[in-house]
């Protein structure tokens, strides 16, 4: 590139991000896991995956500097941007003041029920989130177990977490089971660390979750069902006979009988069972007399 070409090159998203932070006197806060997306190609993929239309309400978790927020306001009926950081929330209220269809909420998303953020008698909404890695699982649970669930979620997560969530039997984790119980997760794209400022130490991925109209299997009380699943994963390297016995406080003989009724080999490990097998095991277990 020539010197002249460099002079007339348009500013990049990275330049805009650095300049905005500098003018506002802000720095990314490591404690909050702040890494700002500066890759326009990834931004476009997130917007395409979200599929937001003019009648949609979007809850955006972690809007940061508002780069994605602005694009969402061009497509959605309303954007509710929930930002924990006081300084960023104040900056967003200042920079987005001219946009009539955006609300900035300066709170922890885990302290706000979705219905508190929505308007109308039959609220429908979508979620878009760039999640600090330390709150990934809690935020998924917050929305998937909510009284009013979203229609879809498009979420930026750690690359290994994404692989974990979309895994199949043989590699399933408690997080994967808890998400696949409520939704159909699909990988949108992998995102290198260089797509953020400042770059994190690990790569990320964008997932789209299509929320099911009802849980994948009827288990009565999901909370008690996942209590059984958690017991199975309480000692993941152990066989189910041992992990369930210890996790549920029952004898090996009792657990062996339950597994036999559910037609599950007691030597298998928790990550090997499909969601359907867990649901079947729960039906057998919950019908046993205490």
C-alpha positions as a Python dict, from the first residue, in 0.01 Angstrom:
ca = {
    (1, 'X'): (0, 0, 0),
    (2, 'X'): (136, 344, -89),
    (3, 'X'): (166, 634, 153),
    (4, 'X'): (-116, 813, -29),
    (5, 'X'): (-340, 509, -5),
    (6, 'X'): (-275, 489, 368),
    (7, 'X'): (-376, 852, 409),
    (8, 'X'): (-715, 806, 245),
    (9, 'X'): (-795, 459, 384),
    (10, 'X'): (-1123, 465, 581),
    (11, 'X'): (-1095, 417, 956),
    (12, 'X'): (-1141, 59, 1073),
    (13, 'X'): (-1363, -67, 1352),
    (14, 'X'): (-1046, -112, 1555),
    (15, 'X'): (-954, 255, 1501),
    (16, 'X'): (-1306, 364, 1597),
    (17, 'X'): (-1296, 152, 1913),
    (18, 'X'): (-958, 284, 2024),
    (19, 'X'): (-1060, 644, 1954),
    (20, 'X'): (-1391, 613, 2138),
    (21, 'X'): (-1226, 459, 2444),
    (22, 'X'): (-957, 727, 2441),
    (23, 'X'): (-1205, 1017, 2409),
    (24, 'X'): (-1417, 874, 2690),
    (25, 'X'): (-1112, 811, 2908),
    (26, 'X'): (-1197, 440, 2939),
    (27, 'X'): (-1001, 116, 2925),
    (28, 'X'): (-1125, -241, 2892),
    (29, 'X'): (-1182, -383, 3240),
    (30, 'X'): (-1017, -721, 3276),
    (31, 'X'): (-1224, -805, 3584),
    (32, 'X'): (-1541, -787, 3375),
    (33, 'X'): (-1391, -982, 3085),
    (34, 'X'): (-1424, -688, 2846),
    (35, 'X'): (-1303, -749, 2491),
    (36, 'X'): (-1463, -537, 2219),
    (37, 'X'): (-1543, -691, 1880),
    (38, 'X'): (-1356, -506, 1603),
    (39, 'X'): (-1407, -749, 1315),
    (40, 'X'): (-1670, -623, 1067),
    (41, 'X'): (-1696, -962, 899),
    (42, 'X'): (-1786, -1131, 1227),
    (43, 'X'): (-2028, -850, 1306),
    (44, 'X'): (-2206, -915, 976),
    (45, 'X'): (-2227, -1288, 1052),
    (46, 'X'): (-2383, -1218, 1392),
    (47, 'X'): (-2645, -993, 1235),
    (48, 'X'): (-2723, -1250, 966),
    (49, 'X'): (-2755, -1530, 1223),
    (50, 'X'): (-2981, -1319, 1445),
    (51, 'X'): (-3232, -1274, 1164),
    (52, 'X'): (-3382, -968, 1332),
    (53, 'X'): (-3685, -815, 1159),
    (54, 'X'): (-3881, -493, 1201),
    (55, 'X'): (-4130, -644, 1446),
    (56, 'X'): (-3870, -789, 1684),
    (57, 'X'): (-3765, -681, 2030),
    (58, 'X'): (-3400, -762, 2100),
    (59, 'X'): (-3239, -793, 2441),
    (60, 'X'): (-2869, -730, 2392),
    (61, 'X'): (-2651, -845, 2681),
    (62, 'X'): (-2315, -673, 2708),
    (63, 'X'): (-2349, -405, 2436),
    (64, 'X'): (-2007, -263, 2516),
    (65, 'X'): (-1946, 44, 2300),
    (66, 'X'): (-2269, -2, 2106),
    (67, 'X'): (-2127, -103, 1767),
    (68, 'X'): (-2368, -396, 1731),
    (69, 'X'): (-2644, -201, 1909),
    (70, 'X'): (-2654, 64, 1637),
    (71, 'X'): (-2689, -202, 1366),
    (72, 'X'): (-2966, -374, 1560),
    (73, 'X'): (-3166, -50, 1590),
    (74, 'X'): (-3173, -33, 1210),
    (75, 'X'): (-3348, -371, 1197),
    (76, 'X'): (-3550, -420, 1517),
    (77, 'X'): (-3863, -263, 1659),
    (78, 'X'): (-3681, -209, 1989),
    (79, 'X'): (-3340, -287, 2136),
    (80, 'X'): (-3300, -324, 2512),
    (81, 'X'): (-2928, -307, 2583),
    (82, 'X'): (-2831, -435, 2929),
    (83, 'X'): (-2484, -322, 3041),
    (84, 'X'): (-2331, -397, 3383),
    (85, 'X'): (-2043, -148, 3359),
    (86, 'X'): (-2152, 194, 3487),
    (87, 'X'): (-1906, 384, 3267),
    (88, 'X'): (-2003, 202, 2948),
    (89, 'X'): (-2374, 241, 3025),
    (90, 'X'): (-2325, 616, 3069),
    (91, 'X'): (-2129, 634, 2743),
    (92, 'X'): (-2401, 442, 2558),
    (93, 'X'): (-2671, 678, 2686),
    (94, 'X'): (-2464, 966, 2553),
    (95, 'X'): (-2367, 822, 2213),
    (96, 'X'): (-2703, 659, 2134),
    (97, 'X'): (-2920, 945, 2256),
    (98, 'X'): (-3058, 1018, 1909),
    (99, 'X'): (-3192, 666, 1852),
    (100, 'X'): (-3561, 641, 1948),
    (101, 'X'): (-3586, 260, 1962),
    (102, 'X'): (-3312, 177, 2211),
    (103, 'X'): (-3320, 158, 2592),
    (104, 'X'): (-3001, 133, 2796),
    (105, 'X'): (-3039, -62, 3121),
    (106, 'X'): (-2747, -30, 3365),
    (107, 'X'): (-2791, -354, 3560),
    (108, 'X'): (-2660, -708, 3595),
    (109, 'X'): (-2865, -921, 3354),
    (110, 'X'): (-2879, -1199, 3613),
    (111, 'X'): (-3070, -967, 3847),
    (112, 'X'): (-3337, -879, 3589),
    (113, 'X'): (-3612, -1115, 3474),
    (114, 'X'): (-3674, -1088, 3098),
    (115, 'X'): (-4037, -984, 3150),
    (116, 'X'): (-3913, -675, 3340),
    (117, 'X'): (-3741, -560, 3022),
    (118, 'X'): (-4030, -626, 2786),
    (119, 'X'): (-4343, -434, 2701),
    (120, 'X'): (-4685, -557, 2588),
    (121, 'X'): (-4918, -837, 2696),
    (122, 'X'): (-4760, -1107, 2479),
    (123, 'X'): (-4392, -1013, 2464),
    (124, 'X'): (-4173, -1192, 2211),
    (125, 'X'): (-3804, -1129, 2196),
    (126, 'X'): (-3463, -1245, 2079),
    (127, 'X'): (-3136, -1238, 2271),
    (128, 'X'): (-2796, -1136, 2136),
    (129, 'X'): (-2504, -1152, 2376),
    (130, 'X'): (-2128, -1116, 2386),
    (131, 'X'): (-2071, -1293, 2717),
    (132, 'X'): (-1774, -1268, 2950),
    (133, 'X'): (-1668, -1628, 2985),
    (134, 'X'): (-1721, -1641, 3360),
    (135, 'X'): (-2099, -1588, 3330),
    (136, 'X'): (-2172, -1797, 3020),
    (137, 'X'): (-2358, -2081, 3193),
    (138, 'X'): (-2557, -1857, 3433),
    (139, 'X'): (-2680, -1638, 3145),
    (140, 'X'): (-2791, -1941, 2943),
    (141, 'X'): (-2985, -2072, 3243),
    (142, 'X'): (-3130, -1728, 3310),
    (143, 'X'): (-3301, -1714, 2972),
    (144, 'X'): (-3370, -2082, 2903),
    (145, 'X'): (-3536, -2132, 3241),
    (146, 'X'): (-3720, -1799, 3236),
    (147, 'X'): (-4097, -1775, 3257),
    (148, 'X'): (-4093, -1600, 2919),
    (149, 'X'): (-3824, -1755, 2700),
    (150, 'X'): (-3669, -1592, 2392),
    (151, 'X'): (-3741, -1718, 2043),
    (152, 'X'): (-3370, -1742, 1969),
    (153, 'X'): (-3029, -1657, 2111),
    (154, 'X'): (-2714, -1562, 1923),
    (155, 'X'): (-2424, -1573, 2164),
    (156, 'X'): (-2049, -1520, 2155),
    (157, 'X'): (-1878, -1774, 2381),
    (158, 'X'): (-1538, -1932, 2432),
    (159, 'X'): (-1449, -2168, 2145),
    (160, 'X'): (-1418, -2475, 2367),
    (161, 'X'): (-1748, -2394, 2538),
    (162, 'X'): (-1916, -2377, 2196),
    (163, 'X'): (-1777, -2717, 2100),
    (164, 'X'): (-1898, -2847, 2434),
    (165, 'X'): (-2252, -2715, 2382),
    (166, 'X'): (-2299, -2866, 2033),
    (167, 'X'): (-2147, -3204, 2129),
    (168, 'X'): (-2330, -3534, 2093),
    (169, 'X'): (-2349, -3848, 2310),
    (170, 'X'): (-2005, -3960, 2416),
    (171, 'X'): (-1889, -3603, 2480),
    (172, 'X'): (-2193, -3450, 2647),
    (173, 'X'): (-2153, -3228, 2951),
    (174, 'X'): (-2398, -3094, 3204),
    (175, 'X'): (-2398, -2758, 3020),
    (176, 'X'): (-2465, -2922, 2683),
    (177, 'X'): (-2755, -3127, 2823),
    (178, 'X'): (-2907, -2825, 2998),
    (179, 'X'): (-2903, -2625, 2672),
    (180, 'X'): (-3010, -2904, 2436),
    (181, 'X'): (-3304, -2976, 2668),
    (182, 'X'): (-3450, -2635, 2578),
    (183, 'X'): (-3292, -2545, 2243),
    (184, 'X'): (-3128, -2654, 1920),
    (185, 'X'): (-2773, -2510, 1921),
    (186, 'X'): (-2580, -2457, 1599),
    (187, 'X'): (-2236, -2317, 1527),
    (188, 'X'): (-2236, -1993, 1327),
    (189, 'X'): (-1863, -1925, 1307),
    (190, 'X'): (-1535, -1945, 1494),
    (191, 'X'): (-1383, -1611, 1594),
    (192, 'X'): (-1006, -1566, 1641),
    (193, 'X'): (-873, -1368, 1935),
    (194, 'X'): (-748, -1105, 1689),
    (195, 'X'): (-1109, -1006, 1620),
    (196, 'X'): (-1125, -830, 1958),
    (197, 'X'): (-965, -533, 2125),
    (198, 'X'): (-787, -600, 2345),
    (199, 'X'): (-745, -959, 2217),
    (200, 'X'): (-827, -1231, 2473),
    (201, 'X'): (-595, -1524, 2528),
    (202, 'X'): (-838, -1769, 2368),
    (203, 'X'): (-1048, -1793, 2053),
    (204, 'X'): (-1426, -1759, 2055),
    (205, 'X'): (-1727, -1883, 1860),
    (206, 'X'): (-2073, -1758, 1775),
    (207, 'X'): (-2365, -1992, 1842),
    (208, 'X'): (-2729, -1963, 1744),
    (209, 'X'): (-2984, -2130, 1971),
    (210, 'X'): (-3329, -2192, 1829),
    (211, 'X'): (-3548, -2218, 2137),
    (212, 'X'): (-3790, -2512, 2130),
    (213, 'X'): (-4161, -2439, 2192),
    (214, 'X'): (-4142, -2684, 2484),
    (215, 'X'): (-3863, -2886, 2647),
    (216, 'X'): (-3736, -3171, 2431),
    (217, 'X'): (-3867, -3434, 2676),
    (218, 'X'): (-4146, -3429, 2933),
    (219, 'X'): (-3986, -3473, 3275),
    (220, 'X'): (-4238, -3302, 3502),
    (221, 'X'): (-4007, -3088, 3716),
    (222, 'X'): (-3695, -2980, 3521),
    (223, 'X'): (-3524, -2872, 3842),
    (224, 'X'): (-3549, -3218, 3996),
    (225, 'X'): (-3459, -3380, 3664),
    (226, 'X'): (-3136, -3183, 3644),
    (227, 'X'): (-3068, -3272, 4005),
    (228, 'X'): (-3038, -3630, 3883),
    (229, 'X'): (-2818, -3528, 3589),
    (230, 'X'): (-2591, -3324, 3819),
    (231, 'X'): (-2554, -3627, 4044),
    (232, 'X'): (-2443, -3828, 3742),
    (233, 'X'): (-2177, -3568, 3659),
    (234, 'X'): (-2066, -3526, 4021),
    (235, 'X'): (-1775, -3763, 3951),
    (236, 'X'): (-1746, -3759, 3569),
    (237, 'X'): (-1460, -4006, 3545),
    (238, 'X'): (-1649, -4264, 3747),
    (239, 'X'): (-1903, -4512, 3620),
    (240, 'X'): (-2269, -4418, 3660),
    (241, 'X'): (-2320, -4677, 3932),
    (242, 'X'): (-2066, -4498, 4153),
    (243, 'X'): (-2140, -4135, 4063),
    (244, 'X'): (-2518, -4171, 4102),
    (245, 'X'): (-2482, -4367, 4424),
    (246, 'X'): (-2263, -4098, 4578),
    (247, 'X'): (-2450, -3804, 4424),
    (248, 'X'): (-2798, -3924, 4524),
    (249, 'X'): (-2705, -4079, 4858),
    (250, 'X'): (-2836, -4423, 4762),
    (251, 'X'): (-2679, -4766, 4783),
    (252, 'X'): (-2508, -4924, 4486),
    (253, 'X'): (-2776, -5196, 4490),
    (254, 'X'): (-3056, -4937, 4462),
    (255, 'X'): (-2886, -4753, 4177),
    (256, 'X'): (-2802, -5079, 3998),
    (257, 'X'): (-3170, -5178, 4003),
    (258, 'X'): (-3277, -4837, 3867),
    (259, 'X'): (-3021, -4847, 3587),
    (260, 'X'): (-3128, -5198, 3495),
    (261, 'X'): (-3493, -5091, 3471),
    (262, 'X'): (-3389, -4798, 3250),
    (263, 'X'): (-3186, -5040, 3032),
    (264, 'X'): (-2863, -4847, 3094),
    (265, 'X'): (-2532, -5025, 3148),
    (266, 'X'): (-2409, -4932, 3497),
    (267, 'X'): (-2049, -4922, 3369),
    (268, 'X'): (-2116, -4629, 3137),
    (269, 'X'): (-2012, -4275, 3233),
    (270, 'X'): (-2238, -3970, 3249),
    (271, 'X'): (-2106, -3805, 2930),
    (272, 'X'): (-2195, -4115, 2727),
    (273, 'X'): (-2572, -4090, 2786),
    (274, 'X'): (-2798, -3910, 2540),
    (275, 'X'): (-3057, -3661, 2660),
    (276, 'X'): (-3326, -3917, 2580),
    (277, 'X'): (-3155, -4175, 2802),
    (278, 'X'): (-3134, -3926, 3088),
    (279, 'X'): (-3506, -3852, 3049),
    (280, 'X'): (-3585, -4223, 3056),
    (281, 'X'): (-3362, -4273, 3361),
    (282, 'X'): (-3544, -3987, 3535),
    (283, 'X'): (-3883, -4148, 3471),
    (284, 'X'): (-3765, -4474, 3626),
    (285, 'X'): (-3593, -4299, 3919),
    (286, 'X'): (-3885, -4066, 3998),
    (287, 'X'): (-4130, -4357, 4002),
    (288, 'X'): (-3927, -4547, 4260),
    (289, 'X'): (-4061, -4544, 4614),
    (290, 'X'): (-3838, -4345, 4854),
}
